[in-house]
Amino acid sequence: MPQMAPLMWLYLYGFFLVALVVFMSINYFIKPFEKIDLKSDLLSSTPQPTWKL
């Protein structure tokens, strides 16, 4: 039935919108790992003694 083709595009558009919303919400709630800044950690912490045998 050729007259049903517009409904197929409507369903594909709805599926695309739902997938886009799910993808954007996953990216919003799952954040990447925080990078550790070694320079600020070394300056703020007290120097550790070096161990000698």
C-alpha angles and dihedrals in degrees: 000000000000093000090069093064095091089058090054090055090047091053091047091050091049091048090050092051093048092048091048092051092048092048094049093047092049090051090049097051099037107064125190120254116279113251114238113232105216096191095058091043092052093048097046099045125074114254113262118229116251113243118234126190 
